[in-house]
Amino acid sequence: MAAVSPGGSLAVLTANAHLVPSYSTGLAGVARPLLTSHALDRVAQKLGIPCCETLTGWRFFCSLLDAGLVTPCGEESFGTSSKHAREKDGLWAVLFWLNLIATRSESVGDILIQHWRKYGRIFSAIASRRW
């Protein structure tokens, strides 16, 4: 069984966005808060798109979404969304993952391993702390 971190999930979705029909033409950019891992930064750099780092809170993402500067964005609590909504959308994220699994015909674990081979694996000390 594979476990996906919040930052890792957004990075994998971004790297595979071209497989989803509504993102097949590309992404404007991506955004993450300061406390999320830098996995998204690596993907954005390889894709040649901007990666915005914000303070935590959807109001910061909304400004970027409204300006058309980012397409997907996500936070450390797995809240993930895109230009279709100004708030985290768990159903959208689940459907995105299901589309990805169906299109690639691979398990989540296989998708993660291939992603890590291409972009590297980032461990976050903040995410692994037990409060």
Secondary structure as GFF3:
##gff-version 3
##sequence-region A 1 131
A	DSSP	alpha_helix	6	15	.	.	.	ID=ss1
A	DSSP	three_ten_helix	17	19	.	.	.	ID=ss2
A	DSSP	three_ten_helix	21	23	.	.	.	ID=ss3
A	DSSP	beta_strand	30	33	.	.	.	ID=ss4
A	DSSP	alpha_helix	39	47	.	.	.	ID=ss5
A	DSSP	beta_strand	51	54	.	.	.	ID=ss6
A	DSSP	alpha_helix	58	66	.	.	.	ID=ss7
A	DSSP	beta_strand	73	74	.	.	.	ID=ss8
A	DSSP	beta_strand	80	81	.	.	.	ID=ss9
A	DSSP	alpha_helix	90	104	.	.	.	ID=ss10
A	DSSP	alpha_helix	108	119	.	.	.	ID=ss11
A	DSSP	alpha_helix	125	128	.	.	.	ID=ss12
###
